[in-house]
Amino acid sequence: MIIDCGRCAGRSGECRGCLVSALIDTPDGIADLMPAELRAIEAFELAGFDVELLETPEPPVVVPMLPRRRNVA
């Protein structure tokens, strides 16, 4: 099967409802998930839950601590 979006009659902005764009476009964050995480999301969706992916927070900044000096007399 060859799909040519350039010759599509509905190309004038109705691509959001197109099956091809639904198959090609992935929501933000989905591409970075592991297979087990995708299966868990699918299980929640099949159970009737509304699943929403949230932004992953930036990791905390690690500040190196200098070793304590011991004054020995």
N, CA, C and O atoms as a GROMACS GRO file, in nm:
protein
  292
    1MET      N    1   0.085  -0.116   0.000
    1MET     CA    2   0.000   0.000   0.000
    1MET      C    3   0.090   0.123   0.000
    1MET      O    4   0.185   0.131   0.078
    2ILE      N    5   0.060   0.217  -0.085
    2ILE     CA    6   0.132   0.343  -0.091
    2ILE      C    7   0.036   0.454  -0.053
    2ILE      O    8  -0.072   0.467  -0.110
    3ILE      N    9   0.076   0.532   0.044
    3ILE     CA   10  -0.006   0.645   0.089
    3ILE      C   11   0.070   0.772   0.053
    3ILE      O   12   0.184   0.792   0.096
    4ASP      N   13   0.006   0.857  -0.025
    4ASP     CA   14   0.068   0.982  -0.069
    4ASP      C   15  -0.012   1.098  -0.012
    4ASP      O   16  -0.118   1.132  -0.065
    5CYS      N   17   0.038   1.159   0.095
    5CYS     CA   18  -0.033   1.270   0.158
    5CYS      C   19  -0.037   1.392   0.067
    5CYS      O   20  -0.126   1.476   0.082
    6GLY      N   21   0.056   1.403  -0.025
    6GLY     CA   22   0.057   1.516  -0.117
    6GLY      C   23  -0.061   1.517  -0.212
    6GLY      O   24  -0.099   1.622  -0.262
    7ARG      N   25  -0.120   1.401  -0.238
    7ARG     CA   26  -0.234   1.391  -0.329
    7ARG      C   27  -0.366   1.375  -0.255
    7ARG      O   28  -0.470   1.350  -0.317
    8CYS      N   29  -0.364   1.389  -0.123
    8CYS     CA   30  -0.485   1.371  -0.041
    8CYS      C   31  -0.580   1.490  -0.059
    8CYS      O   32  -0.537   1.605  -0.057
    9ALA      N   33  -0.707   1.462  -0.077
    9ALA     CA   34  -0.807   1.568  -0.094
    9ALA      C   35  -0.837   1.639   0.038
    9ALA      O   36  -0.877   1.755   0.036
   10GLY      N   37  -0.818   1.574   0.150
   10GLY     CA   38  -0.846   1.634   0.280
   10GLY      C   39  -0.724   1.696   0.345
   10GLY      O   40  -0.724   1.722   0.465
   11ARG      N   41  -0.621   1.720   0.268
   11ARG     CA   42  -0.493   1.769   0.320
   11ARG      C   43  -0.501   1.911   0.374
   11ARG      O   44  -0.406   1.956   0.438
   12SER      N   45  -0.608   1.982   0.351
   12SER     CA   46  -0.617   2.124   0.384
   12SER      C   47  -0.626   2.152   0.534
   12SER      O   48  -0.676   2.258   0.572
   13GLY      N   49  -0.581   2.065   0.619
   13GLY     CA   50  -0.583   2.092   0.762
   13GLY      C   51  -0.661   1.988   0.840
   13GLY      O   52  -0.675   2.000   0.961
   14GLU      N   53  -0.712   1.888   0.773
   14GLU     CA   54  -0.789   1.783   0.841
   14GLU      C   55  -0.702   1.661   0.869
   14GLU      O   56  -0.753   1.550   0.884
   15CYS      N   57  -0.573   1.681   0.875
   15CYS     CA   58  -0.481   1.569   0.899
   15CYS      C   59  -0.497   1.511   1.040
   15CYS      O   60  -0.463   1.395   1.063
   16ARG      N   61  -0.547   1.591   1.133
   16ARG     CA   62  -0.561   1.541   1.270
   16ARG      C   63  -0.655   1.422   1.277
   16ARG      O   64  -0.636   1.334   1.362
   17GLY      N   65  -0.754   1.416   1.192
   17GLY     CA   66  -0.849   1.305   1.195
   17GLY      C   67  -0.808   1.190   1.105
   17GLY      O   68  -0.879   1.090   1.097
   18CYS      N   69  -0.697   1.204   1.037
   18CYS     CA   70  -0.652   1.102   0.942
   18CYS      C   71  -0.589   0.984   1.016
   18CYS      O   72  -0.516   1.003   1.114
   19LEU      N   73  -0.617   0.865   0.970
   19LEU     CA   74  -0.562   0.745   1.031
   19LEU      C   75  -0.411   0.740   1.016
   19LEU      O   76  -0.341   0.695   1.107
   20VAL      N   77  -0.358   0.786   0.905
   20VAL     CA   78  -0.213   0.784   0.883
   20VAL      C   79  -0.143   0.872   0.985
   20VAL      O   80  -0.042   0.831   1.044
   21SER      N   81  -0.194   0.992   1.007
   21SER     CA   82  -0.129   1.080   1.104
   21SER      C   83  -0.145   1.025   1.245
   21SER      O   84  -0.057   1.046   1.329
   22ALA      N   85  -0.253   0.956   1.274
   22ALA     CA   86  -0.270   0.894   1.406
   22ALA      C   87  -0.169   0.782   1.427
   22ALA      O   88  -0.125   0.759   1.540
   23LEU      N   89  -0.133   0.712   1.322
   23LEU     CA   90  -0.036   0.604   1.333
   23LEU      C   91   0.107   0.656   1.342
   23LEU      O   92   0.191   0.598   1.409
   24ILE      N   93   0.134   0.767   1.273
   24ILE     CA   94   0.270   0.821   1.268
   24ILE      C   95   0.299   0.908   1.389
   24ILE      O   96   0.406   0.896   1.450
   25ASP      N   97   0.207   0.996   1.424
   25ASP     CA   98   0.229   1.089   1.534
   25ASP      C   99   0.212   1.016   1.667
   25ASP      O  100   0.113   0.946   1.688
   26THR      N  101   0.308   1.034   1.755
   26THR     CA  102   0.297   0.978   1.889
   26THR      C  103   0.290   1.091   1.989
   26THR      O  104   0.358   1.192   1.972
   27PRO      N  105   0.210   1.078   2.091
   27PRO     CA  106   0.203   1.183   2.193
   27PRO      C  107   0.339   1.205   2.259
   27PRO      O  108   0.423   1.115   2.263
   28ASP      N  109   0.359   1.325   2.310
   28ASP     CA  110   0.485   1.357   2.378
   28ASP      C  111   0.506   1.263   2.495
   28ASP      O  112   0.415   1.237   2.573
   29GLY      N  113   0.625   1.212   2.506
   29GLY     CA  114   0.660   1.127   2.618
   29GLY      C  115   0.642   0.979   2.592
   29GLY      O  116   0.705   0.898   2.660
   30ILE      N  117   0.559   0.941   2.498
   30ILE     CA  118   0.533   0.798   2.472
   30ILE      C  119   0.657   0.730   2.414
   30ILE      O  120   0.684   0.614   2.446
   31ALA      N  121   0.732   0.801   2.332
   31ALA     CA  122   0.847   0.740   2.265
   31ALA      C  123   0.955   0.699   2.364
   31ALA      O  124   1.034   0.609   2.335
   32ASP      N  125   0.960   0.763   2.480
   32ASP     CA  126   1.065   0.734   2.578
   32ASP      C  127   1.028   0.623   2.676
   32ASP      O  128   1.111   0.585   2.759
   33LEU      N  129   0.907   0.569   2.667
   33LEU     CA  130   0.862   0.468   2.764
   33LEU      C  131   0.912   0.330   2.726
   33LEU      O  132   0.932   0.298   2.609
   34MET      N  133   0.931   0.248   2.828
   34MET     CA  134   0.974   0.110   2.810
   34MET      C  135   0.850   0.024   2.779
   34MET      O  136   0.738   0.066   2.809
   35PRO      N  137   0.868  -0.094   2.719
   35PRO     CA  138   0.753  -0.180   2.687
   35PRO      C  139   0.666  -0.214   2.808
   35PRO      O  140   0.544  -0.219   2.796
   36ALA      N  141   0.727  -0.236   2.924
   36ALA     CA  142   0.648  -0.268   3.044
   36ALA      C  143   0.560  -0.150   3.084
   36ALA      O  144   0.447  -0.169   3.129
   37GLU      N  145   0.612  -0.028   3.069
   37GLU     CA  146   0.534   0.091   3.102
   37GLU      C  147   0.417   0.109   3.005
   37GLU      O  148   0.307   0.147   3.045
   38LEU      N  149   0.441   0.080   2.877
   38LEU     CA  150   0.334   0.089   2.778
   38LEU      C  151   0.224  -0.014   2.807
   38LEU      O  152   0.106   0.016   2.792
   39ARG      N  153   0.263  -0.134   2.848
   39ARG     CA  154   0.165  -0.238   2.882
   39ARG      C  155   0.083  -0.195   3.004
   39ARG      O  156  -0.038  -0.220   3.009
   40ALA      N  157   0.149  -0.132   3.102
   40ALA     CA  158   0.077  -0.086   3.222
   40ALA      C  159  -0.024   0.022   3.186
   40ALA      O  160  -0.137   0.021   3.237
   41ILE      N  161   0.014   0.114   3.100
   41ILE     CA  162  -0.078   0.219   3.056
   41ILE      C  163  -0.196   0.158   2.982
   41ILE      O  164  -0.311   0.198   3.004
   42GLU      N  165  -0.169   0.062   2.895
   42GLU     CA  166  -0.276  -0.005   2.821
   42GLU      C  167  -0.370  -0.079   2.916
   42GLU      O  168  -0.492  -0.078   2.896
   43ALA      N  169  -0.315  -0.143   3.020
   43ALA     CA  170  -0.399  -0.214   3.117
   43ALA      C  171  -0.491  -0.118   3.191
   43ALA      O  172  -0.608  -0.149   3.212
   44PHE      N  173  -0.439  -0.002   3.231
   44PHE     CA  174  -0.523   0.099   3.298
   44PHE      C  175  -0.631   0.151   3.204
   44PHE      O  176  -0.745   0.170   3.246
   45GLU      N  177  -0.596   0.176   3.077
   45GLU     CA  178  -0.695   0.224   2.981
   45GLU      C  179  -0.804   0.121   2.956
   45GLU      O  180  -0.922   0.156   2.947
   46LEU      N  181  -0.767  -0.007   2.946
   46LEU     CA  182  -0.866  -0.113   2.926
   46LEU      C  183  -0.956  -0.129   3.048
   46LEU      O  184  -1.071  -0.172   3.035
   47ALA      N  185  -0.904  -0.095   3.166
   47ALA     CA  186  -0.984  -0.103   3.288
   47ALA      C  187  -1.078   0.016   3.303
   47ALA      O  188  -1.161   0.019   3.394
   48GLY      N  189  -1.065   0.115   3.213
   48GLY     CA  190  -1.156   0.228   3.217
   48GLY      C  191  -1.100   0.355   3.279
   48GLY      O  192  -1.172   0.454   3.294
   49PHE      N  193  -0.972   0.353   3.315
   49PHE     CA  194  -0.911   0.472   3.374
   49PHE      C  195  -0.870   0.570   3.265
   49PHE      O  196  -0.835   0.530   3.154
   50ASP      N  197  -0.876   0.700   3.296
   50ASP     CA  198  -0.823   0.802   3.207
   50ASP      C  199  -0.675   0.818   3.240
   50ASP      O  200  -0.639   0.855   3.352
   51VAL      N  201  -0.590   0.791   3.142
   51VAL     CA  202  -0.446   0.796   3.163
   51VAL      C  203  -0.391   0.923   3.100
   51VAL      O  204  -0.420   0.952   2.983
   52GLU      N  205  -0.312   0.997   3.177
   52GLU     CA  206  -0.250   1.119   3.127
   52GLU      C  207  -0.102   1.115   3.164
   52GLU      O  208  -0.067   1.095   3.280
   53LEU      N  209  -0.016   1.135   3.066
   53LEU     CA  210   0.127   1.137   3.093
   53LEU      C  211   0.166   1.276   3.141
   53LEU      O  212   0.128   1.376   3.081
   54LEU      N  213   0.241   1.280   3.248
   54LEU     CA  214   0.287   1.407   3.305
   54LEU      C  215   0.433   1.429   3.269
   54LEU      O  216   0.506   1.334   3.240
   55GLU      N  217   0.474   1.554   3.273
   55GLU     CA  218   0.613   1.587   3.247
   55GLU      C  219   0.701   1.527   3.356
   55GLU      O  220   0.664   1.528   3.473
   56THR      N  221   0.815   1.476   3.318
   56THR     CA  222   0.910   1.423   3.415
   56THR      C  223   0.988   1.540   3.472
   56THR      O  224   1.048   1.616   3.396
   57PRO      N  225   0.991   1.554   3.605
   57PRO     CA  226   1.067   1.666   3.662
   57PRO      C  227   1.216   1.648   3.640
   57PRO      O  228   1.265   1.535   3.625
   58GLU      N  229   1.287   1.758   3.637
   58GLU     CA  230   1.432   1.753   3.624
   58GLU      C  231   1.491   1.687   3.748
   58GLU      O  232   1.440   1.706   3.858
   59PRO      N  233   1.597   1.610   3.731
   59PRO     CA  234   1.658   1.548   3.849
   59PRO      C  235   1.719   1.656   3.939
   59PRO      O  236   1.760   1.761   3.890
   60PRO      N  237   1.725   1.630   4.069
   60PRO     CA  238   1.782   1.730   4.160
   60PRO      C  239   1.930   1.750   4.132
   60PRO      O  240   2.000   1.659   4.087
   61VAL      N  241   1.976   1.869   4.160
   61VAL     CA  242   2.117   1.900   4.140
   61VAL      C  243   2.195   1.848   4.260
   61VAL      O  244   2.160   1.876   4.375
   62VAL      N  245   2.298   1.773   4.233
   62VAL     CA  246   2.381   1.717   4.340
   62VAL      C  247   2.495   1.814   4.366
   62VAL      O  248   2.573   1.846   4.276
   63VAL      N  249   2.504   1.859   4.489
   63VAL     CA  250   2.612   1.950   4.528
   63VAL      C  251   2.716   1.868   4.601
   63VAL      O  252   2.688   1.809   4.705
   64PRO      N  253   2.838   1.864   4.547
   64PRO     CA  254   2.941   1.784   4.615
   64PRO      C  255   2.979   1.849   4.748
   64PRO      O  256   2.995   1.971   4.757
   65MET      N  257   2.993   1.767   4.848
   65MET     CA  258   3.032   1.816   4.980
   65MET      C  259   3.181   1.794   4.998
   65MET      O  260   3.234   1.688   4.965
   66LEU      N  261   3.248   1.895   5.050
   66LEU     CA  262   3.390   1.883   5.078
   66LEU      C  263   3.407   1.804   5.206
   66LEU      O  264   3.325   1.814   5.297
   67PRO      N  265   3.514   1.726   5.214
   67PRO     CA  266   3.536   1.652   5.339
   67PRO      C  267   3.564   1.747   5.454
   67PRO      O  268   3.628   1.850   5.435
   68ARG      N  269   3.515   1.712   5.572
   68ARG     CA  270   3.538   1.795   5.691
   68ARG      C  271   3.685   1.787   5.733
   68ARG      O  272   3.748   1.682   5.727
   69ARG      N  273   3.735   1.901   5.776
   69ARG     CA  274   3.872   1.903   5.825
   69ARG      C  275   3.870   1.878   5.976
   69ARG      O  276   3.789   1.935   6.048
   70ARG      N  277   3.958   1.796   6.019
   70ARG     CA  278   3.969   1.768   6.161
   70ARG      C  279   4.093   1.839   6.213
   70ARG      O  280   4.202   1.821   6.160
   71ASN      N  281   4.076   1.915   6.314
   71ASN     CA  282   4.190   1.980   6.378
   71ASN      C  283   4.242   1.887   6.488
   71ASN      O  284   4.173   1.858   6.585
   72VAL      N  285   4.362   1.844   6.469
   72VAL     CA  286   4.424   1.753   6.566
   72VAL      C  287   4.538   1.829   6.633
   72VAL      O  288   4.626   1.883   6.566
   73ALA      N  289   4.536   1.831   6.763
   73ALA     CA  290   4.642   1.902   6.836
   73ALA      C  291   4.750   1.811   6.881
   73ALA      O  292   4.846   1.855   6.943
   0.00000   0.00000   0.00000
